[in-house]
Amino acid sequence: TSAQGHAEGVLNDTFSNQTIQDWYNSKAHGAMLYTKIVEQNFYSIVIDDLKVGGVSLGLECQQYNNPRTFVDSGTTFLSLPSPIFFPVVNRIRHQLSHSNATVPACTRSEKFWMGVLRCPADSEASFFSLFPDIAISFAAAESDLQYFTVTVPPHLYLQSMPCLDSPGHTCFMFSIQESAGGPCILGTVLMEGYDVVFDRANKRIGFAASSCAVEARHLAKPRLSGLFTRSSSKQCQYVEPDGFQKQSSLKSTVIFLSAVAFILLFVLCSWDNCFPSSSERRWHWFRAVPQRPDD
C-alpha cells in the first residue's frame, strides 16, 4: 500500500503515478503529452528546439542539452546555458526595439535582463503584449519521429512583484536566468502553466495545459501543441566528445594517485623525520655546506 511504502521510505513508482493519473483523468483537462526521461535521478529530458516569437534559434539541438536538461519544481526560474540564454535575450530585445508601442526605459538596462532590476508598468496586459512567447519542443516518448511544443507566454517569464521604490505599484522581473557552465533547468516558470506528471515507472514526463494560473487574471493560456510528425529522427541528447572524456578520466586518475602518494608518504615516515623544524633544517644545511680550510 501507499502508507506501507512511505513508512519504509520507498516510493512505489507505479502506484504513485497511477494515483496522479486517475486524478488527472477525472478532470476535464486537455490531452497530456509525454517525453522520455533519459536520466531518472535528475528527471533529465531532452529539448528538441527552442523558438522565440515563433522563430527557431537555429542551433544544433544538442546545444540546448549541454550538459543536460532537467525538470525541477524546486527551481523558480527558467535557467538556460550561456549559448542559449544570450540568443533568447537578444531575440526578445530585438522585438522590443521594433515595437510601435512605448517600451519602458527599464528594459534597456542590462540589470533588467540579469534579473536584478524590477521594471514598473502601468498595466500588466500592455506590458506583456510587448514580449514574445517562448516555445520549447520535446521529442515524444512514443517515437522520435514525433514531437510536441509547450509555450511559455510572457506572464510566466515576467514575474509580478511589488515595486521597491513605489509602494502600491506593480513591477515585473525577468525570470529567465543564465546558467553559466551549468545545465538547462525547466523550473516553475515553465511548470506553472502546465499540469506536469512525473511518471517514473514508465520513464517519462507528461505535460498538459493548465488554466489555474490565468483564469482569474484573464491572461492568455499556455498552449500545448502536437503531436507533430517529422521525416527523420534527431539525436539531441548531449554526448561528451571522446577526447574530453579521456582527458577528464586522466585528470581524475592523476589527482587520485597524487592523493594516495601523499597519504602513503605521511604514513610511512614520521612528521619529525619528513618535516623537520626550522632550526633542524638550518643545522642540516650547515652540516651539508663544506667548510673552507683555514689559510
C-alpha positions as CSV (number, residue, x, y, z in Angstrom):
1,T,0.0,0.0,0.0
2,S,1.0,3.6,-0.2
3,A,1.2,4.0,3.6
4,Q,3.5,1.0,3.8
5,G,5.7,2.3,1.0
6,H,6.1,5.7,2.8
7,A,6.7,4.0,6.2
8,E,9.6,2.0,4.6
9,G,11.0,5.1,2.9
10,V,10.2,3.6,-0.5
11,L,8.0,5.3,-3.1
12,N,6.2,2.9,-5.3
13,D,6.5,4.4,-8.7
14,T,3.6,2.6,-10.3
15,F,1.1,3.3,-7.5
16,S,2.2,7.0,-7.2
17,N,1.9,7.6,-11.0
18,Q,-1.5,5.8,-11.2
19,T,-2.9,7.9,-8.4
20,I,-1.9,11.1,-10.2
21,Q,-3.1,9.8,-13.5
22,D,-6.5,8.7,-12.1
23,W,-6.9,12.2,-10.6
24,Y,-5.9,13.8,-13.8
25,N,-8.3,11.7,-15.9
26,S,-11.2,12.6,-13.6
27,K,-10.7,16.3,-14.5
28,A,-11.8,17.9,-17.8
29,H,-8.3,18.8,-18.9
30,G,-6.8,18.6,-22.4
31,A,-4.5,15.9,-23.7
32,M,-1.3,15.0,-21.8
33,L,1.7,14.5,-24.0
34,Y,4.8,12.7,-22.8
35,T,8.6,12.9,-23.4
36,K,11.2,10.4,-22.3
37,I,13.2,10.6,-19.1
38,V,16.8,10.0,-20.2
39,E,18.4,10.3,-16.7
40,Q,16.0,9.4,-13.9
41,N,18.0,10.8,-10.9
42,F,17.6,14.3,-12.2
43,Y,14.3,13.9,-14.2
44,S,16.5,14.7,-17.2
45,I,14.8,15.1,-20.6
46,V,15.8,16.4,-24.0
47,I,14.9,19.7,-25.7
48,D,14.3,19.3,-29.4
49,D,14.1,23.0,-30.4
50,L,13.5,26.5,-28.9
51,K,11.7,29.3,-30.6
52,V,11.2,33.0,-29.6
53,G,8.3,34.7,-31.2
54,G,7.7,31.7,-33.4
55,V,11.2,31.7,-34.9
56,S,13.7,28.9,-34.0
57,L,17.1,30.0,-32.6
58,G,18.6,27.7,-35.3
59,L,21.0,26.0,-33.1
60,E,22.1,22.4,-33.1
61,C,19.7,20.7,-30.7
62,Q,22.5,19.1,-28.7
63,Q,23.5,22.6,-27.6
64,Y,20.2,23.0,-25.7
65,N,21.0,20.0,-23.6
66,N,24.7,20.6,-22.9
67,P,25.4,19.1,-20.4
68,R,21.8,18.1,-19.7
69,T,18.2,19.4,-19.3
70,F,16.1,18.6,-16.4
71,V,12.7,19.5,-14.9
72,D,12.9,20.8,-11.3
73,S,9.9,22.1,-9.3
74,G,12.4,23.4,-6.7
75,T,13.9,25.9,-9.2
76,T,11.9,29.2,-9.6
77,F,13.5,30.4,-12.8
78,L,13.9,29.1,-16.3
79,S,17.7,28.6,-16.4
80,L,19.4,28.5,-19.7
81,P,23.1,27.7,-20.6
82,S,25.0,30.8,-21.8
83,P,24.9,29.8,-25.5
84,I,21.1,29.6,-25.3
85,F,20.4,32.4,-22.8
86,F,22.0,35.3,-24.8
87,P,20.4,34.4,-28.1
88,V,17.0,34.3,-26.3
89,V,17.6,37.7,-24.7
90,N,18.8,39.2,-27.9
91,R,15.7,38.0,-29.8
92,I,13.4,39.4,-27.1
93,R,15.2,42.7,-27.1
94,H,15.1,42.9,-30.9
95,Q,11.3,42.5,-30.8
96,L,11.1,45.3,-28.2
97,S,13.2,47.6,-30.3
98,H,10.9,47.2,-33.3
99,S,7.7,47.7,-31.3
100,N,5.4,50.5,-32.3
101,A,4.2,50.8,-28.7
102,T,6.0,52.7,-25.9
103,V,8.6,50.4,-24.3
104,P,9.5,51.1,-20.7
105,A,13.0,52.6,-20.3
106,C,13.9,49.9,-17.7
107,T,14.0,47.3,-20.4
108,R,17.1,49.0,-21.9
109,S,19.1,48.3,-18.7
110,E,21.3,45.2,-18.5
111,K,20.3,44.8,-14.9
112,F,16.7,44.0,-16.0
113,W,17.9,41.2,-18.2
114,M,20.1,39.9,-15.5
115,G,17.0,39.6,-13.2
116,V,18.1,42.2,-10.6
117,L,16.1,45.2,-11.7
118,R,12.3,45.4,-11.2
119,C,10.5,47.1,-14.1
120,P,7.4,49.2,-13.3
121,A,4.4,49.1,-15.6
122,D,1.1,50.9,-15.7
123,S,-0.8,47.8,-17.0
124,E,0.3,44.2,-16.9
125,A,-1.7,43.5,-20.1
126,S,0.0,46.2,-22.1
127,F,3.4,45.3,-20.6
128,F,3.0,41.6,-21.5
129,S,1.9,42.4,-25.0
130,L,5.3,43.8,-25.8
131,F,7.0,40.5,-25.2
132,P,7.0,37.3,-27.4
133,D,6.1,33.8,-26.5
134,I,8.8,31.2,-26.0
135,A,8.2,27.8,-27.3
136,I,10.1,24.6,-26.3
137,S,9.8,21.4,-28.2
138,F,10.4,17.9,-27.0
139,A,10.5,14.5,-28.7
140,A,7.5,12.4,-27.9
141,A,8.1,9.4,-25.6
142,E,6.3,7.1,-28.1
143,S,8.5,7.9,-31.1
144,D,11.5,10.1,-32.0
145,L,9.6,10.8,-35.3
146,Q,7.0,12.8,-33.3
147,Y,7.4,15.9,-31.1
148,F,5.3,18.4,-29.3
149,T,5.7,22.0,-28.1
150,V,5.0,23.8,-24.8
151,T,4.6,27.5,-24.9
152,V,5.8,29.9,-22.2
153,P,3.9,33.1,-22.5
154,P,5.3,36.4,-21.2
155,H,3.2,36.4,-18.0
156,L,5.1,33.3,-16.9
157,Y,8.6,34.5,-17.5
158,L,7.9,38.0,-16.3
159,Q,7.1,37.7,-12.6
160,S,5.0,40.4,-11.0
161,M,6.1,41.7,-7.6
162,P,5.8,44.9,-5.5
163,C,8.0,47.8,-6.6
164,L,10.7,48.6,-4.1
165,D,10.6,52.4,-4.6
166,S,6.9,52.8,-5.5
167,P,4.7,51.1,-2.8
168,G,1.3,50.1,-4.1
169,H,2.5,49.7,-7.7
170,T,3.4,46.5,-9.6
171,C,6.8,45.8,-11.1
172,F,8.0,42.9,-13.2
173,M,11.2,41.0,-13.1
174,F,12.7,38.9,-15.9
175,S,12.7,35.3,-14.7
176,I,14.9,33.7,-17.3
177,Q,18.5,33.4,-15.9
178,E,21.9,32.4,-17.3
179,S,23.2,29.1,-16.2
180,A,26.8,29.7,-16.9
181,G,28.5,26.4,-17.4
182,G,25.5,24.6,-15.9
183,P,22.5,22.7,-17.1
184,C,19.3,23.8,-18.6
185,I,16.7,23.8,-15.8
186,L,13.0,23.9,-16.6
187,G,11.7,25.4,-13.3
188,T,8.3,26.7,-12.1
189,V,8.4,29.5,-14.8
190,L,7.5,26.7,-17.2
191,M,5.7,24.3,-14.9
192,E,3.3,27.0,-13.6
193,G,1.4,26.9,-16.9
194,Y,1.0,23.1,-17.1
195,D,-0.1,20.0,-15.2
196,V,3.1,18.0,-15.1
197,V,3.2,14.3,-14.3
198,F,6.5,12.6,-13.3
199,D,5.9,9.1,-14.5
200,R,9.0,7.3,-13.1
201,A,7.5,3.8,-13.7
202,N,7.4,4.4,-17.4
203,K,10.4,6.8,-17.5
204,R,8.5,9.7,-18.9
205,I,7.3,13.2,-18.0
206,G,3.9,14.4,-19.1
207,F,2.6,17.9,-19.9
208,A,-0.9,19.2,-20.2
209,A,-2.0,22.8,-20.5
210,S,-3.4,24.2,-17.2
211,S,-5.6,27.3,-16.7
212,C,-5.0,27.6,-13.0
213,A,-2.6,30.5,-13.2
214,V,-4.5,32.6,-15.7
215,E,-8.3,32.3,-15.2
216,A,-8.6,35.0,-12.6
217,R,-6.3,37.4,-14.4
218,H,-7.8,36.9,-17.9
219,L,-4.4,36.2,-19.4
220,A,-3.5,34.1,-22.4
221,K,-3.5,30.4,-21.6
222,P,-0.3,28.4,-22.1
223,R,-0.5,26.3,-25.3
224,L,0.4,22.6,-25.8
225,S,0.8,21.8,-29.5
226,G,1.2,18.4,-31.1
227,L,1.9,15.7,-31.8
228,F,3.7,16.7,-35.0
229,T,5.5,14.3,-37.3
230,R,8.9,14.7,-39.0
231,S,10.6,12.7,-41.7
232,S,13.7,11.7,-39.7
233,S,14.7,11.4,-36.0
234,K,17.0,13.8,-34.3
235,Q,19.8,12.9,-31.8
236,C,19.6,15.8,-29.3
237,Q,20.9,14.3,-26.1
238,Y,24.3,15.8,-25.5
239,V,27.2,13.3,-25.7
240,E,30.6,14.4,-24.5
241,P,33.4,14.1,-27.1
242,D,35.7,11.0,-26.6
243,G,38.7,13.3,-26.2
244,F,37.0,15.2,-23.4
245,Q,36.0,12.0,-21.6
246,K,39.6,10.7,-21.8
247,Q,41.0,13.9,-20.6
248,S,38.6,14.1,-17.7
249,S,39.3,10.5,-16.8
250,L,43.1,11.1,-16.9
251,K,42.9,14.2,-14.8
252,S,40.8,12.3,-12.2
253,T,43.3,9.5,-12.2
254,V,46.3,11.8,-11.7
255,I,44.5,13.6,-8.8
256,F,43.6,10.3,-7.1
257,L,47.1,8.9,-7.4
258,S,48.7,12.1,-6.1
259,A,46.4,11.9,-3.1
260,V,47.3,8.3,-2.5
261,A,51.0,9.0,-2.8
262,F,50.8,11.8,-0.2
263,I,48.9,9.7,2.3
264,L,51.5,6.9,1.9
265,L,54.3,9.3,2.4
266,F,52.7,10.7,5.5
267,V,52.1,7.2,7.0
268,L,55.5,5.7,6.2
269,C,57.6,8.4,7.8
270,S,57.2,10.3,11.0
271,W,56.5,14.0,10.9
272,D,59.8,14.9,12.6
273,N,61.8,12.9,10.0
274,C,60.0,14.1,6.9
275,F,59.3,17.6,8.0
276,P,62.0,18.8,10.5
277,S,61.6,22.1,12.3
278,S,63.2,25.3,11.0
279,S,66.1,25.1,13.5
280,E,66.9,21.5,12.4
281,R,66.7,22.5,8.8
282,R,69.3,25.2,9.4
283,W,71.6,22.7,11.2
284,H,71.3,20.1,8.4
285,W,72.1,22.8,5.9
286,F,75.1,24.0,8.0
287,R,76.5,20.5,8.2
288,A,76.0,19.9,4.4
289,V,78.0,23.0,3.5
290,P,81.7,22.1,3.0
291,Q,83.9,24.2,5.2
292,R,86.8,26.2,3.7
293,P,90.2,25.1,5.1
294,D,92.0,27.7,7.1
295,D,94.9,29.5,5.4
